[in-house]
């Protein structure tokens, strides 16, 4: 299957029209139509309904496979390019918002400063984004190195992706707390068990707090349903939502959330890992300064 045709199909499905997809891809509308026709001929079935351009049942099934296929191709391309690349002039680094919460304050900034001192000609860029974007960006070579955080059992690595598996190095771990409004009846407890909170009001903030599916898996519960969804990455906003009574969240202890109570059961930790491909000299220096 031609990846160019597959990428065109995904773009049309996302945009809902051939003309919008053509504009995004920089193709003519005729070229987009030819790509879709070629892919449909290859698979022997219509993939898109026209006006509006919506996937057929076969197209829906192909979309389920398309993202992992395209990501694996980008990962393979990035790995090959790393073996051929000259010393980089740009070191793109990505981090999730709370990836440095368990580290020494300012550790990432200090490590980046050391890279700039040792490699004066290297431009360092830093992007703060969600977990999925960091993982996929490192795998595809968009980022040379990435810091990502999450929740796991004390001896377990983070489960980051079913599609790609970048190299990882553990950086730090921290205890977890349940962040509560100050007037919540459980505030002031010495510890809390997740099993007792399955039916509480929860804020779904997947790029900041412990993702709710992780809490369900850790407790074997079908609870932990979101009462409020926050899709942003600003910690102050999340803490304001918590203190205003919109719901609870599980956060690393280092965040020092108001009304926080230690999470005692099950035993979980906030874990930070460094993701990377083959390390260039600047990236290796950054890794050594963060470990």
Secondary structure, DSSP 4 states (H G I P E B T S, - for coil): --HHHHHHHHHHHHHSSHHHHHHHHT--HHHHHHHHHHHHHHHTS--EETTTTEE-HHHHHHHHHHHHHHHHHHHHHHHHHHHHPPSPSEEEEEE-TTTTTTS-TTHHHHHHHHHHHH-TTPEEEEEE--HHHHHHHHHHTSSSEEEEEEEE-TTPPP---SS---EEEEEEEE-EEEE--TT-TTTT-S-EEGGG-TTS-EEE-TTTSPPHHHHHHHHT-S---EEEE-----HHHHHHHHHTTS-BEEEEGGG--TT-EEEEES--EEEEEEEESSPPHHHHHHHHHH-
